[in-house]
């Protein structure tokens, strides 16, 4: 490996293989593979995620935190049991928006971003605030909503008023009618809180590349709804500009997750960061990998998108700074040359022969393939290392 010296430390930092094995399970089976070939090698298992599904479990596991279950209002204001994590001396909350306001919580026939609300996400934030949390890491992928975060903000005490000073209800439909904002009843703890939001898109708040036109259709909107939602986003951005002196409409990422990125920016002074960057910063990844001879990373599919904010790309960026080689593994591999050019030492496919999708997603099959693939790679490394 590096200068062909004896391998003393290997870091395992992979994303989950969605629908198959978790990040933690990848790390565990990879450790077995390492020790089968290098019995004395130190293995550091660092489960990681990109700010989306699995982020709460990963950070709670790595940082010895706790999972909090909380009954909140779902996207259609129905009761749902959501969960979030508390880490770092019980001062940092890790929240996945999808847990309370996710598209999977709404039956297909009821998906309608004119009606769905982020209220439950706000309730999770409020619950954590009242437990003493002052730092928030929020993943906003998988939302069912296009309300620009108004529901979340309503749960925290913000009130949105029409042209007669009457308080409005919820859902994307209210955006065209917002004329003013009342923050006199906001939960006071919000003012001391710091919010970091995992955001891997650059969409502006409104317009052809904004929240409604790019994402609302997949949440149940028809063409008229998309048009109306976009008008609403423009109106809300103008109200924010006039009343709060913040122009969020063209800010990259403001359109993320139905505009909740803009809601976080305008009302909670959030910092939008790539999800994997947020996670790696939180766990102190740069320090953890110090002295490593090799890093193993991966995800279910490796292709050009891998280099755009995914876990393996974030791991590679950190490893390059310390000149640590990185091997990536995946169930499906495309554009290998591009991935090698990006800096991966090797990109390895896990499938030993053609299989059905069902078999490829089977947990035991995947775990065995990870172990086999890595053991074969380590045998090559072992042959050329200095004894």
Buried (B, 14 or more C-beta within 10 A) or exposed (E): BEEEEEBBBBBBBBBBBBEBBBBBBBBBBBBBBBBEBBEEBBBBBBBBBBBBBBBBBBBBBBBEBEEBEBEBBBBBBEEBEBBBBBBBEEEBBBBBBBBBBBBEBBEEEBBBBBBBBBBBBBBBBBBBBEEEBEBBBBBBBBBBBBBBBBBBBBBBBBBBBBEEEEEBBBBBBBBBBBBEBBBEEBBEBBEEBBBBBBBBBEBBBBBEBBBBBBBBBEBBBEEEBBBBBBBBBBBBBBBBBEBEEBBBBBBBBBBBBBBBBBBBBBBBEBEBBBBBBBBBBBBEBEEBBEEBBBBBBBBBBBBEEBBEBBBBBBBBBBBEEEEBBBBBBBBBBBBBEBBEEBBBBBBBBBBEEEBEEEEBBBEEBBBBBBBEBBBEBBEEBBEEBEE
